[in-house]
């Protein structure tokens, strides 16, 4: 199973800073503990200095990451607040017929409502969902369309 970790990096910030990315390690650790053959694509791991990229490299990275989201078997989108990049990754996965799990209190947001197959309120709920085996059942319910 290939899982793409989408999630807030800058959110609604008006500076060039980043929100904490610690959620990514917790998700990856839980995925690998309960799904030993999982392949995780984490944009933060691939591009930890992306906020400093120039326009050309930023555009290339953005297109690459949205493409990878559409190729994954599952997208997990961590959204404690809105994130335009994550919304586009969710949209890309949705259009590719891939399941999206949104982890967010923004359950009434249209992108969340329309693109996510399942919505969980917070990170602890996601981790429990993975541990329970529910994530595997969700992905198994989707036909492969590679």
N, CA, C and O atoms as CSV, one atom per row, in Angstrom:
chain,resi,resn,atom,element,x,y,z
A,1,UNK,N,N,0.842,-1.180,0.000
A,1,UNK,CA,C,0.000,0.000,0.000
A,1,UNK,C,C,0.886,1.243,0.000
A,1,UNK,O,O,1.832,1.347,0.782
A,2,UNK,N,N,0.565,2.181,-0.888
A,2,UNK,CA,C,1.297,3.445,-0.962
A,2,UNK,C,C,0.431,4.546,-0.349
A,2,UNK,O,O,-0.687,4.797,-0.799
A,3,UNK,N,N,0.964,5.193,0.678
A,3,UNK,CA,C,0.229,6.237,1.392
A,3,UNK,C,C,0.969,7.561,1.229
A,3,UNK,O,O,2.176,7.654,1.449
A,4,UNK,N,N,0.213,8.575,0.841
A,4,UNK,CA,C,0.752,9.926,0.708
A,4,UNK,C,C,0.293,10.728,1.915
A,4,UNK,O,O,-0.902,10.785,2.204
A,5,UNK,N,N,1.237,11.351,2.624
A,5,UNK,CA,C,0.921,12.180,3.787
A,5,UNK,C,C,0.809,13.634,3.346
A,5,UNK,O,O,1.811,14.325,3.161
A,6,UNK,N,N,-0.425,14.077,3.182
A,6,UNK,CA,C,-0.681,15.488,2.879
A,6,UNK,C,C,-0.926,16.188,4.207
A,6,UNK,O,O,-1.383,15.560,5.163
A,7,UNK,N,N,-0.635,17.450,4.275
A,7,UNK,CA,C,-0.924,18.142,5.520
A,7,UNK,C,C,-0.356,19.530,5.567
A,7,UNK,O,O,0.483,19.929,4.760
A,8,UNK,N,N,-0.838,20.234,6.529
A,8,UNK,CA,C,-0.488,21.637,6.709
A,8,UNK,C,C,1.023,21.818,6.842
A,8,UNK,O,O,1.685,21.105,7.596
A,9,UNK,N,N,1.536,22.757,6.119
A,9,UNK,CA,C,2.928,23.191,6.270
A,9,UNK,C,C,2.937,24.665,6.681
A,9,UNK,O,O,3.528,25.037,7.695
A,10,UNK,N,N,2.281,25.485,5.885
A,10,UNK,CA,C,2.224,26.911,6.191
A,10,UNK,C,C,0.811,27.378,6.526
A,10,UNK,O,O,0.634,28.424,7.151
A,11,UNK,N,N,-0.189,26.614,6.115
A,11,UNK,CA,C,-1.568,26.966,6.440
A,11,UNK,C,C,-1.910,28.379,6.034
A,11,UNK,O,O,-1.761,28.752,4.870
A,12,UNK,N,N,-2.363,29.158,6.977
A,12,UNK,CA,C,-2.773,30.536,6.703
A,12,UNK,C,C,-1.735,31.548,7.169
A,12,UNK,O,O,-2.050,32.723,7.355
A,13,UNK,N,N,-0.516,31.102,7.354
A,13,UNK,CA,C,0.544,32.012,7.798
A,13,UNK,C,C,0.767,33.111,6.788
A,13,UNK,O,O,0.571,32.915,5.588
A,14,UNK,N,N,1.170,34.251,7.265
A,14,UNK,CA,C,1.490,35.361,6.380
A,14,UNK,C,C,2.992,35.603,6.310
A,14,UNK,O,O,3.451,36.567,5.697
A,15,UNK,N,N,3.746,34.719,6.943
A,15,UNK,CA,C,5.203,34.799,6.878
A,15,UNK,C,C,5.718,33.544,6.173
A,15,UNK,O,O,4.924,32.747,5.673
A,16,UNK,N,N,7.018,33.367,6.131
A,16,UNK,CA,C,7.622,32.227,5.453
A,16,UNK,C,C,7.918,31.086,6.431
A,16,UNK,O,O,8.711,30.196,6.124
A,17,UNK,N,N,7.288,31.112,7.593
A,17,UNK,CA,C,7.508,30.075,8.589
A,17,UNK,C,C,6.678,28.834,8.321
A,17,UNK,O,O,5.868,28.785,7.395
A,18,UNK,N,N,6.901,27.844,9.150
A,18,UNK,CA,C,6.201,26.570,9.033
A,18,UNK,C,C,5.484,26.235,10.329
A,18,UNK,O,O,5.956,26.578,11.413
A,19,UNK,N,N,4.357,25.574,10.219
A,19,UNK,CA,C,3.719,24.982,11.384
A,19,UNK,C,C,4.490,23.713,11.732
A,19,UNK,O,O,5.244,23.198,10.907
A,20,UNK,N,N,4.306,23.217,12.931
A,20,UNK,CA,C,4.987,21.997,13.353
A,20,UNK,C,C,4.681,20.857,12.391
A,20,UNK,O,O,3.541,20.674,11.963
A,21,UNK,N,N,5.704,20.105,12.065
A,21,UNK,CA,C,5.558,18.942,11.193
A,21,UNK,C,C,5.659,17.637,11.972
A,21,UNK,O,O,5.799,16.572,11.371
A,22,UNK,N,N,5.591,17.703,13.295
A,22,UNK,CA,C,5.751,16.509,14.133
A,22,UNK,C,C,4.659,15.477,13.904
A,22,UNK,O,O,4.871,14.293,14.168
A,23,UNK,N,N,3.499,15.896,13.419
A,23,UNK,CA,C,2.420,14.952,13.143
A,23,UNK,C,C,2.840,13.901,12.115
A,23,UNK,O,O,2.378,12.761,12.160
A,24,UNK,N,N,3.703,14.286,11.206
A,24,UNK,CA,C,4.127,13.369,10.145
A,24,UNK,C,C,4.846,12.148,10.706
A,24,UNK,O,O,4.581,11.024,10.282
A,25,UNK,N,N,5.751,12.360,11.653
A,25,UNK,CA,C,6.490,11.241,12.257
A,25,UNK,C,C,5.541,10.309,13.001
A,25,UNK,O,O,5.699,9.090,12.946
A,26,UNK,N,N,4.566,10.870,13.688
A,26,UNK,CA,C,3.602,10.033,14.417
A,26,UNK,C,C,2.768,9.188,13.458
A,26,UNK,O,O,2.521,8.011,13.721
A,27,UNK,N,N,2.340,9.774,12.363
A,27,UNK,CA,C,1.555,9.025,11.377
A,27,UNK,C,C,2.412,7.929,10.748
A,27,UNK,O,O,1.980,6.780,10.650
A,28,UNK,N,N,3.612,8.277,10.328
A,28,UNK,CA,C,4.499,7.303,9.679
A,28,UNK,C,C,4.836,6.170,10.636
A,28,UNK,O,O,4.826,5.004,10.241
A,29,UNK,N,N,5.133,6.495,11.877
A,29,UNK,CA,C,5.466,5.464,12.869
A,29,UNK,C,C,4.296,4.498,13.058
A,29,UNK,O,O,4.506,3.286,13.110
A,30,UNK,N,N,3.095,5.002,13.158
A,30,UNK,CA,C,1.925,4.148,13.355
A,30,UNK,C,C,1.637,3.324,12.106
A,30,UNK,O,O,1.318,2.139,12.202
A,31,UNK,N,N,1.749,3.948,10.936
A,31,UNK,CA,C,1.544,3.192,9.694
A,31,UNK,C,C,2.519,2.030,9.586
A,31,UNK,O,O,2.111,0.902,9.311
A,32,UNK,N,N,3.799,2.294,9.798
A,32,UNK,CA,C,4.800,1.235,9.627
A,32,UNK,C,C,4.704,0.160,10.703
A,32,UNK,O,O,5.067,-0.992,10.463
A,33,UNK,N,N,4.218,0.527,11.883
A,33,UNK,CA,C,4.050,-0.471,12.948
A,33,UNK,C,C,2.882,-1.420,12.660
A,33,UNK,O,O,2.927,-2.591,13.036
A,34,UNK,N,N,1.845,-0.919,11.998
A,34,UNK,CA,C,0.633,-1.721,11.792
A,34,UNK,C,C,0.453,-2.201,10.361
A,34,UNK,O,O,-0.377,-3.071,10.097
A,35,UNK,N,N,1.214,-1.651,9.447
A,35,UNK,CA,C,1.183,-2.062,8.042
A,35,UNK,C,C,2.630,-2.173,7.568
A,35,UNK,O,O,3.126,-1.282,6.878
A,36,UNK,N,N,3.310,-3.259,7.933
A,36,UNK,CA,C,4.755,-3.359,7.697
A,36,UNK,C,C,5.194,-3.159,6.246
A,36,UNK,O,O,6.328,-2.741,6.009
A,37,UNK,N,N,4.336,-3.444,5.274
A,37,UNK,CA,C,4.735,-3.305,3.876
A,37,UNK,C,C,4.326,-1.966,3.270
A,37,UNK,O,O,4.411,-1.783,2.056
A,38,UNK,N,N,3.886,-1.034,4.104
A,38,UNK,CA,C,3.445,0.266,3.601
A,38,UNK,C,C,4.617,1.052,3.020
A,38,UNK,O,O,5.732,1.011,3.539
A,39,UNK,N,N,4.341,1.761,1.940
A,39,UNK,CA,C,5.296,2.704,1.357
A,39,UNK,C,C,4.716,4.091,1.583
A,39,UNK,O,O,3.624,4.395,1.103
A,40,UNK,N,N,5.436,4.927,2.306
A,40,UNK,CA,C,4.936,6.259,2.648
A,40,UNK,C,C,5.666,7.308,1.821
A,40,UNK,O,O,6.894,7.311,1.731
A,41,UNK,N,N,4.886,8.192,1.224
A,41,UNK,CA,C,5.443,9.367,0.560
A,41,UNK,C,C,5.127,10.561,1.441
A,41,UNK,O,O,3.962,10.876,1.686
A,42,UNK,N,N,6.163,11.216,1.909
A,42,UNK,CA,C,6.014,12.362,2.794
A,42,UNK,C,C,6.705,13.570,2.161
A,42,UNK,O,O,7.934,13.625,2.116
A,43,UNK,N,N,5.930,14.534,1.673
A,43,UNK,CA,C,6.535,15.705,1.036
A,43,UNK,C,C,7.550,16.437,1.916
A,43,UNK,O,O,8.530,16.981,1.407
A,44,UNK,N,N,7.327,16.454,3.213
A,44,UNK,CA,C,8.250,17.123,4.126
A,44,UNK,C,C,9.606,16.429,4.143
A,44,UNK,O,O,10.643,17.092,4.155
A,45,UNK,N,N,9.602,15.106,4.146
A,45,UNK,CA,C,10.848,14.347,4.113
A,45,UNK,C,C,11.577,14.570,2.791
A,45,UNK,O,O,12.802,14.685,2.758
A,46,UNK,N,N,10.817,14.628,1.714
A,46,UNK,CA,C,11.413,14.822,0.393
A,46,UNK,C,C,11.912,16.250,0.166
A,46,UNK,O,O,12.881,16.469,-0.560
A,47,UNK,N,N,11.238,17.221,0.796
A,47,UNK,CA,C,11.549,18.630,0.534
A,47,UNK,C,C,11.491,19.463,1.820
A,47,UNK,O,O,10.634,20.338,1.944
A,48,UNK,N,N,12.385,19.206,2.773
A,48,UNK,CA,C,12.312,19.927,4.061
A,48,UNK,C,C,12.636,21.421,3.968
A,48,UNK,O,O,12.302,22.178,4.879
A,49,UNK,N,N,13.272,21.846,2.899
A,49,UNK,CA,C,13.617,23.260,2.735
A,49,UNK,C,C,12.744,23.957,1.698
A,49,UNK,O,O,13.121,25.001,1.165
A,50,UNK,N,N,11.590,23.387,1.415
A,50,UNK,CA,C,10.775,23.875,0.303
A,50,UNK,C,C,10.302,25.316,0.459
A,50,UNK,O,O,10.089,25.991,-0.548
A,51,UNK,N,N,10.131,25.811,1.674
A,51,UNK,CA,C,9.681,27.199,1.821
A,51,UNK,C,C,10.735,28.190,1.324
A,51,UNK,O,O,10.426,29.355,1.074
A,52,UNK,N,N,11.966,27.731,1.183
A,52,UNK,CA,C,13.037,28.604,0.687
A,52,UNK,C,C,13.266,28.445,-0.817
A,52,UNK,O,O,14.142,29.103,-1.378
A,53,UNK,N,N,12.493,27.583,-1.473
A,53,UNK,CA,C,12.686,27.359,-2.904
A,53,UNK,C,C,12.320,28.606,-3.703
A,53,UNK,O,O,11.421,29.360,-3.331
A,54,UNK,N,N,13.026,28.804,-4.796
A,54,UNK,CA,C,12.648,29.832,-5.754
A,54,UNK,C,C,11.411,29.392,-6.523
A,54,UNK,O,O,10.959,28.255,-6.394
A,55,UNK,N,N,10.872,30.298,-7.317
A,55,UNK,CA,C,9.602,30.018,-8.000
A,55,UNK,C,C,9.642,28.781,-8.895
A,55,UNK,O,O,8.703,27.985,-8.886
A,56,UNK,N,N,10.697,28.613,-9.655
A,56,UNK,CA,C,10.762,27.479,-10.584
A,56,UNK,C,C,10.802,26.149,-9.833
A,56,UNK,O,O,10.059,25.228,-10.175
A,57,UNK,N,N,11.654,26.036,-8.820
A,57,UNK,CA,C,11.741,24.795,-8.054
A,57,UNK,C,C,10.468,24.572,-7.240
A,57,UNK,O,O,10.033,23.431,-7.083
A,58,UNK,N,N,9.867,25.633,-6.725
A,58,UNK,CA,C,8.613,25.506,-5.985
A,58,UNK,C,C,7.517,24.965,-6.901
A,58,UNK,O,O,6.768,24.071,-6.507
A,59,UNK,N,N,7.419,25.497,-8.113
A,59,UNK,CA,C,6.411,25.030,-9.069
A,59,UNK,C,C,6.631,23.563,-9.412
A,59,UNK,O,O,5.684,22.777,-9.434
A,60,UNK,N,N,7.871,23.197,-9.676
A,60,UNK,CA,C,8.205,21.807,-10.003
A,60,UNK,C,C,7.846,20.883,-8.842
A,60,UNK,O,O,7.276,19.813,-9.054
A,61,UNK,N,N,8.176,21.289,-7.625
A,61,UNK,CA,C,7.898,20.480,-6.438
A,61,UNK,C,C,6.398,20.351,-6.220
A,61,UNK,O,O,5.904,19.261,-5.931
A,62,UNK,N,N,5.671,21.455,-6.357
A,62,UNK,CA,C,4.220,21.444,-6.203
A,62,UNK,C,C,3.572,20.463,-7.176
A,62,UNK,O,O,2.726,19.660,-6.782
A,63,UNK,N,N,3.964,20.527,-8.429
A,63,UNK,CA,C,3.397,19.631,-9.435
A,63,UNK,C,C,3.765,18.176,-9.167
A,63,UNK,O,O,2.944,17.277,-9.345
A,64,UNK,N,N,5.006,17.951,-8.739
A,64,UNK,CA,C,5.454,16.594,-8.414
A,64,UNK,C,C,4.658,16.021,-7.246
A,64,UNK,O,O,4.228,14.869,-7.293
A,65,UNK,N,N,4.461,16.817,-6.202
A,65,UNK,CA,C,3.749,16.324,-5.021
A,65,UNK,C,C,2.267,16.073,-5.321
A,65,UNK,O,O,1.708,15.074,-4.868
A,66,UNK,N,N,1.632,16.963,-6.076
A,66,UNK,CA,C,0.225,16.718,-6.395
A,66,UNK,C,C,0.080,15.476,-7.274
A,66,UNK,O,O,-0.886,14.725,-7.138
A,67,UNK,N,N,1.033,15.262,-8.168
A,67,UNK,CA,C,1.028,14.056,-8.994
A,67,UNK,C,C,1.185,12.803,-8.129
A,67,UNK,O,O,0.476,11.819,-8.338
A,68,UNK,N,N,2.091,12.830,-7.175
A,68,UNK,CA,C,2.292,11.681,-6.294
A,68,UNK,C,C,1.050,11.400,-5.442
A,68,UNK,O,O,0.739,10.243,-5.162
A,69,UNK,N,N,0.350,12.445,-5.034
A,69,UNK,CA,C,-0.890,12.244,-4.274
A,69,UNK,C,C,-1.904,11.468,-5.106
A,69,UNK,O,O,-2.613,10.611,-4.578
A,70,UNK,N,N,-1.977,11.760,-6.392
A,70,UNK,CA,C,-2.907,11.062,-7.268
A,70,UNK,C,C,-2.494,9.638,-7.590
A,70,UNK,O,O,-3.325,8.838,-8.019
A,71,UNK,N,N,-1.227,9.308,-7.392
A,71,UNK,CA,C,-0.733,7.961,-7.666
A,71,UNK,C,C,-0.771,7.050,-6.446
A,71,UNK,O,O,-0.663,5.831,-6.584
A,72,UNK,N,N,-0.920,7.618,-5.266
A,72,UNK,CA,C,-0.918,6.824,-4.029
A,72,UNK,C,C,-2.177,5.966,-3.952
A,72,UNK,O,O,-3.160,6.235,-4.642
A,73,UNK,N,N,-2.143,4.950,-3.123
A,73,UNK,CA,C,-3.335,4.135,-2.868
A,73,UNK,C,C,-4.259,4.825,-1.880
A,73,UNK,O,O,-5.455,4.538,-1.829
A,74,UNK,N,N,-3.697,5.740,-1.092
A,74,UNK,CA,C,-4.450,6.445,-0.058
A,74,UNK,C,C,-3.750,7.755,0.238
A,74,UNK,O,O,-2.521,7.822,0.253
A,75,UNK,N,N,-4.537,8.803,0.476
A,75,UNK,CA,C,-4.002,10.075,0.946
A,75,UNK,C,C,-4.550,10.323,2.343
A,75,UNK,O,O,-5.758,10.261,2.570
A,76,UNK,N,N,-3.649,10.602,3.269
A,76,UNK,CA,C,-4.037,11.043,4.606
A,76,UNK,C,C,-3.747,12.532,4.656
A,76,UNK,O,O,-2.605,12.958,4.485
A,77,UNK,N,N,-4.790,13.320,4.892
A,77,UNK,CA,C,-4.679,14.784,4.880
A,77,UNK,C,C,-4.885,15.324,6.291
A,77,UNK,O,O,-5.988,15.263,6.835
A,78,UNK,N,N,-3.819,15.849,6.872
A,78,UNK,CA,C,-3.868,16.412,8.228
A,78,UNK,C,C,-4.118,17.909,8.120
A,78,UNK,O,O,-3.276,18.660,7.627
A,79,UNK,N,N,-5.297,18.333,8.591
A,79,UNK,CA,C,-5.729,19.722,8.427
A,79,UNK,C,C,-6.290,20.299,9.722
A,79,UNK,O,O,-7.507,20.443,9.841
A,80,UNK,N,N,-5.442,20.634,10.698
A,80,UNK,CA,C,-5.975,21.298,11.884
A,80,UNK,C,C,-6.511,22.686,11.544
A,80,UNK,O,O,-7.286,23.269,12.301
A,81,UNK,N,N,-6.085,23.206,10.393
A,81,UNK,CA,C,-6.619,24.437,9.800
A,81,UNK,C,C,-6.505,24.286,8.290
A,81,UNK,O,O,-5.879,23.345,7.801
A,82,UNK,N,N,-7.104,25.201,7.558
A,82,UNK,CA,C,-7.106,25.094,6.105
A,82,UNK,C,C,-5.692,25.163,5.534
A,82,UNK,O,O,-4.814,25.838,6.072
A,83,UNK,N,N,-5.499,24.447,4.433
A,83,UNK,CA,C,-4.223,24.424,3.722
A,83,UNK,C,C,-4.524,24.294,2.235
A,83,UNK,O,O,-5.079,23.288,1.793
A,84,UNK,N,N,-4.158,25.308,1.471
A,84,UNK,CA,C,-4.462,25.280,0.038
A,84,UNK,C,C,-3.732,24.145,-0.676
A,84,UNK,O,O,-4.319,23.482,-1.532
A,85,UNK,N,N,-2.462,23.908,-0.340
A,85,UNK,CA,C,-1.721,22.822,-0.974
A,85,UNK,C,C,-2.333,21.469,-0.674
A,85,UNK,O,O,-2.457,20.631,-1.567
A,86,UNK,N,N,-2.715,21.249,0.569
A,86,UNK,CA,C,-3.335,19.985,0.945
A,86,UNK,C,C,-4.672,19.816,0.232
A,86,UNK,O,O,-5.008,18.711,-0.194
A,87,UNK,N,N,-5.432,20.887,0.099
A,87,UNK,CA,C,-6.711,20.815,-0.611
A,87,UNK,C,C,-6.496,20.352,-2.052
A,87,UNK,O,O,-7.277,19.552,-2.567
A,88,UNK,N,N,-5.458,20.841,-2.697
A,88,UNK,CA,C,-5.196,20.447,-4.082
A,88,UNK,C,C,-4.731,18.998,-4.148
A,88,UNK,O,O,-5.099,18.275,-5.074
A,89,UNK,N,N,-3.937,18.566,-3.191
A,89,UNK,CA,C,-3.534,17.154,-3.148
A,89,UNK,C,C,-4.756,16.259,-2.940
A,89,UNK,O,O,-4.864,15.204,-3.564
A,90,UNK,N,N,-5.674,16.677,-2.067
A,90,UNK,CA,C,-6.910,15.915,-1.847
A,90,UNK,C,C,-7.731,15.850,-3.133
A,90,UNK,O,O,-8.238,14.788,-3.493
A,91,UNK,N,N,-7.862,16.969,-3.815
A,91,UNK,CA,C,-8.628,17.056,-5.052
A,91,UNK,C,C,-8.033,16.142,-6.123
A,91,UNK,O,O,-8.761,15.458,-6.842
A,92,UNK,N,N,-6.707,16.137,-6.221
A,92,UNK,CA,C,-6.020,15.298,-7.201
A,92,UNK,C,C,-6.272,13.824,-6.910
A,92,UNK,O,O,-6.570,13.051,-7.821
A,93,UNK,N,N,-6.154,13.435,-5.647
A,93,UNK,CA,C,-6.409,12.038,-5.275
A,93,UNK,C,C,-7.869,11.663,-5.541
A,93,UNK,O,O,-8.157,10.588,-6.067
A,94,UNK,N,N,-8.766,12.547,-5.178
A,94,UNK,CA,C,-10.191,12.304,-5.402
A,94,UNK,C,C,-10.474,12.068,-6.886
A,94,UNK,O,O,-11.195,11.135,-7.243
A,95,UNK,N,N,-9.908,12.912,-7.746
A,95,UNK,CA,C,-10.121,12.766,-9.183
A,95,UNK,C,C,-9.464,11.519,-9.748
A,95,UNK,O,O,-9.880,11.018,-10.793
A,96,UNK,N,N,-8.457,11.019,-9.077
A,96,UNK,CA,C,-7.803,9.779,-9.497
A,96,UNK,C,C,-8.525,8.553,-8.927
A,96,UNK,O,O,-8.110,7.421,-9.174
A,97,UNK,N,N,-9.591,8.771,-8.174
A,97,UNK,CA,C,-10.351,7.660,-7.599
A,97,UNK,C,C,-9.702,7.033,-6.376
A,97,UNK,O,O,-9.990,5.886,-6.035
A,98,UNK,N,N,-8.830,7.781,-5.717
A,98,UNK,CA,C,-8.124,7.261,-4.541
A,98,UNK,C,C,-8.810,7.741,-3.269
A,98,UNK,O,O,-9.285,8.875,-3.216
A,99,UNK,N,N,-8.868,6.902,-2.253
A,99,UNK,CA,C,-9.499,7.332,-1.004
A,99,UNK,C,C,-8.649,8.361,-0.275
A,99,UNK,O,O,-7.419,8.310,-0.285
A,100,UNK,N,N,-9.344,9.294,0.356
A,100,UNK,CA,C,-8.717,10.340,1.156
A,100,UNK,C,C,-9.304,10.263,2.557
A,100,UNK,O,O,-10.522,10.206,2.727
A,101,UNK,N,N,-8.442,10.262,3.543
A,101,UNK,CA,C,-8.860,10.393,4.935
A,101,UNK,C,C,-8.436,11.785,5.381
A,101,UNK,O,O,-7.256,12.130,5.323
A,102,UNK,N,N,-9.391,12.576,5.821
A,102,UNK,CA,C,-9.091,13.912,6.329
A,102,UNK,C,C,-9.090,13.868,7.843
A,102,UNK,O,O,-9.994,13.301,8.459
A,103,UNK,N,N,-8.085,14.462,8.434
A,103,UNK,CA,C,-7.958,14.566,9.881
A,103,UNK,C,C,-8.104,16.040,10.198
A,103,UNK,O,O,-7.159,16.814,10.045
A,104,UNK,N,N,-9.307,16.431,10.647
A,104,UNK,CA,C,-9.593,17.855,10.739
A,104,UNK,C,C,-10.846,18.146,11.544
A,104,UNK,O,O,-11.782,17.347,11.557
A,105,UNK,N,N,-10.866,19.283,12.213
A,105,UNK,CA,C,-12.115,19.748,12.816
A,105,UNK,C,C,-12.997,20.472,11.797
A,105,UNK,O,O,-14.111,20.883,12.122
A,106,UNK,N,N,-12.506,20.627,10.571
A,106,UNK,CA,C,-13.206,21.384,9.525
A,106,UNK,C,C,-14.152,20.481,8.719
A,106,UNK,O,O,-14.126,20.492,7.489
A,107,UNK,N,N,-14.970,19.714,9.409
A,107,UNK,CA,C,-15.817,18.715,8.760
A,107,UNK,C,C,-16.830,19.324,7.792
A,107,UNK,O,O,-17.333,18.620,6.916
A,108,UNK,N,N,-17.140,20.608,7.927
A,108,UNK,CA,C,-18.131,21.236,7.049
A,108,UNK,C,C,-17.495,21.965,5.864
A,108,UNK,O,O,-18.208,22.513,5.023
A,109,UNK,N,N,-16.175,21.977,5.792
A,109,UNK,CA,C,-15.472,22.580,4.668
A,109,UNK,C,C,-15.789,21.777,3.407
A,109,UNK,O,O,-15.759,20.547,3.430
A,110,UNK,N,N,-16.088,22.460,2.323
A,110,UNK,CA,C,-16.499,21.770,1.102
A,110,UNK,C,C,-15.441,20.812,0.566
A,110,UNK,O,O,-15.784,19.712,0.131
A,111,UNK,N,N,-14.181,21.191,0.584
A,111,UNK,CA,C,-13.142,20.289,0.086
A,111,UNK,C,C,-13.117,19.028,0.927
A,111,UNK,O,O,-13.005,17.926,0.388
A,112,UNK,N,N,-13.218,19.171,2.223
A,112,UNK,CA,C,-13.237,18.014,3.113
A,112,UNK,C,C,-14.476,17.170,2.829
A,112,UNK,O,O,-14.372,15.959,2.634
A,113,UNK,N,N,-15.633,17.795,2.806
A,113,UNK,CA,C,-16.885,17.060,2.601
A,113,UNK,C,C,-16.922,16.341,1.258
A,113,UNK,O,O,-17.420,15.218,1.171
A,114,UNK,N,N,-16.406,16.968,0.224
A,114,UNK,CA,C,-16.525,16.403,-1.109
A,114,UNK,C,C,-15.402,15.437,-1.488
A,114,UNK,O,O,-15.619,14.528,-2.289
A,115,UNK,N,N,-14.225,15.618,-0.935
A,115,UNK,CA,C,-13.077,14.808,-1.352
A,115,UNK,C,C,-12.718,13.683,-0.395
A,115,UNK,O,O,-12.125,12.689,-0.815
A,116,UNK,N,N,-13.060,13.815,0.868
A,116,UNK,CA,C,-12.641,12.811,1.855
A,116,UNK,C,C,-13.642,11.666,1.936
A,116,UNK,O,O,-14.852,11.880,2.008
A,117,UNK,N,N,-13.127,10.484,1.922
A,117,UNK,CA,C,-13.947,9.277,2.111
A,117,UNK,C,C,-14.313,9.108,3.570
A,117,UNK,O,O,-15.371,8.576,3.908
A,118,UNK,N,N,-13.408,9.576,4.436
A,118,UNK,CA,C,-13.608,9.435,5.874
A,118,UNK,C,C,-12.995,10.661,6.554
A,118,UNK,O,O,-11.930,11.128,6.151
A,119,UNK,N,N,-13.662,11.177,7.576
A,119,UNK,CA,C,-13.171,12.346,8.302
A,119,UNK,C,C,-13.020,11.971,9.771
A,119,UNK,O,O,-13.942,11.446,10.396
A,120,UNK,N,N,-11.849,12.251,10.299
A,120,UNK,CA,C,-11.555,12.023,11.717
A,120,UNK,C,C,-11.220,13.370,12.346
A,120,UNK,O,O,-10.618,14.221,11.690
A,121,UNK,N,N,-11.600,13.581,13.615
A,121,UNK,CA,C,-11.473,14.920,14.197
A,121,UNK,C,C,-10.067,15.349,14.595
A,121,UNK,O,O,-9.785,16.545,14.672
A,122,UNK,N,N,-9.171,14.376,14.851
A,122,UNK,CA,C,-7.847,14.758,15.354
A,122,UNK,C,C,-6.842,13.639,15.126
A,122,UNK,O,O,-7.199,12.539,14.703
A,123,UNK,N,N,-5.596,13.935,15.411
A,123,UNK,CA,C,-4.509,12.993,15.162
A,123,UNK,C,C,-4.653,11.712,15.971
A,123,UNK,O,O,-4.416,10.624,15.445
A,124,UNK,N,N,-5.037,11.820,17.242
A,124,UNK,CA,C,-5.199,10.613,18.060
A,124,UNK,C,C,-6.262,9.686,17.480
A,124,UNK,O,O,-6.115,8.465,17.534
A,125,UNK,N,N,-7.321,10.251,16.930
A,125,UNK,CA,C,-8.367,9.437,16.298
A,125,UNK,C,C,-7.818,8.712,15.072
A,125,UNK,O,O,-8.144,7.549,14.836
A,126,UNK,N,N,-6.989,9.398,14.298
A,126,UNK,CA,C,-6.375,8.756,13.130
A,126,UNK,C,C,-5.492,7.591,13.561
A,126,UNK,O,O,-5.572,6.497,13.002
A,127,UNK,N,N,-4.653,7.835,14.555
A,127,UNK,CA,C,-3.735,6.781,14.990
A,127,UNK,C,C,-4.510,5.564,15.487
A,127,UNK,O,O,-4.121,4.431,15.203
A,128,UNK,N,N,-5.596,5.780,16.221
A,128,UNK,CA,C,-6.448,4.671,16.692
A,128,UNK,C,C,-7.114,3.968,15.504
A,128,UNK,O,O,-7.267,2.746,15.518
A,129,UNK,N,N,-7.505,4.716,14.494
A,129,UNK,CA,C,-8.120,4.166,13.289
A,129,UNK,C,C,-7.143,3.237,12.572
A,129,UNK,O,O,-7.522,2.156,12.122
A,130,UNK,N,N,-5.899,3.659,12.469
A,130,UNK,CA,C,-4.869,2.821,11.846
A,130,UNK,C,C,-4.640,1.574,12.684
A,130,UNK,O,O,-4.609,0.463,12.153
A,131,UNK,N,N,-4.482,1.750,13.983
A,131,UNK,CA,C,-4.208,0.630,14.883
A,131,UNK,C,C,-5.324,-0.411,14.881
A,131,UNK,O,O,-5.063,-1.600,15.065
A,132,UNK,N,N,-6.551,0.025,14.677
A,132,UNK,CA,C,-7.704,-0.885,14.714
A,132,UNK,C,C,-7.833,-1.734,13.452
A,132,UNK,O,O,-8.596,-2.699,13.441
A,133,UNK,N,N,-7.111,-1.399,12.401
A,133,UNK,CA,C,-7.229,-2.106,11.135
A,133,UNK,C,C,-8.258,-1.494,10.199
A,133,UNK,O,O,-8.426,-1.970,9.076
A,134,UNK,N,N,-8.952,-0.445,10.638
A,134,UNK,CA,C,-9.980,0.188,9.809
A,134,UNK,C,C,-9.400,0.807,8.547
A,134,UNK,O,O,-10.056,0.807,7.505
A,135,UNK,N,N,-8.198,1.329,8.620
A,135,UNK,CA,C,-7.573,1.928,7.451
A,135,UNK,C,C,-7.365,0.877,6.366
A,135,UNK,O,O,-7.638,1.144,5.195
A,136,UNK,N,N,-6.899,-0.287,6.722
A,136,UNK,CA,C,-6.694,-1.358,5.745
A,136,UNK,C,C,-7.998,-1.744,5.077
A,136,UNK,O,O,-8.036,-1.971,3.868
A,137,UNK,N,N,-9.070,-1.821,5.855
A,137,UNK,CA,C,-10.376,-2.179,5.295
A,137,UNK,C,C,-10.873,-1.104,4.333
A,137,UNK,O,O,-11.477,-1.420,3.308
A,138,UNK,N,N,-10.624,0.158,4.656
A,138,UNK,CA,C,-11.039,1.248,3.771
A,138,UNK,C,C,-10.340,1.148,2.431
A,138,UNK,O,O,-10.982,1.245,1.385
A,139,UNK,N,N,-9.039,0.955,2.452
A,139,UNK,CA,C,-8.275,0.874,1.207
A,139,UNK,C,C,-8.666,-0.376,0.424
A,139,UNK,O,O,-8.774,-0.327,-0.802
A,140,UNK,N,N,-8.876,-1.485,1.111
A,140,UNK,CA,C,-9.269,-2.725,0.426
A,140,UNK,C,C,-10.613,-2.588,-0.276
A,140,UNK,O,O,-10.874,-3.296,-1.249
A,141,UNK,N,N,-11.470,-1.689,0.201
A,141,UNK,CA,C,-12.792,-1.491,-0.395
A,141,UNK,C,C,-12.724,-0.736,-1.722
A,141,UNK,O,O,-13.696,-0.730,-2.478
A,142,UNK,N,N,-11.590,-0.102,-2.011
A,142,UNK,CA,C,-11.437,0.658,-3.243
A,142,UNK,C,C,-10.805,-0.208,-4.309
A,142,UNK,O,O,-9.820,-0.894,-4.034
A,143,UNK,N,N,-11.338,-0.198,-5.513
A,143,UNK,CA,C,-10.700,-0.971,-6.596
A,143,UNK,C,C,-9.396,-0.315,-7.016
A,143,UNK,O,O,-9.271,0.910,-7.014
A,144,UNK,N,N,-8.438,-1.138,-7.372
A,144,UNK,CA,C,-7.171,-0.603,-7.897
A,144,UNK,C,C,-7.447,-0.033,-9.281
A,144,UNK,O,O,-8.098,-0.672,-10.109
A,145,UNK,N,N,-6.954,1.158,-9.521
A,145,UNK,CA,C,-7.164,1.767,-10.834
A,145,UNK,C,C,-5.875,2.373,-11.372
A,145,UNK,O,O,-5.872,3.476,-11.919
A,146,UNK,N,N,-4.797,1.647,-11.211
A,146,UNK,CA,C,-3.500,2.097,-11.744
A,146,UNK,C,C,-3.425,1.819,-13.224
A,146,UNK,O,O,-2.415,2.124,-13.858
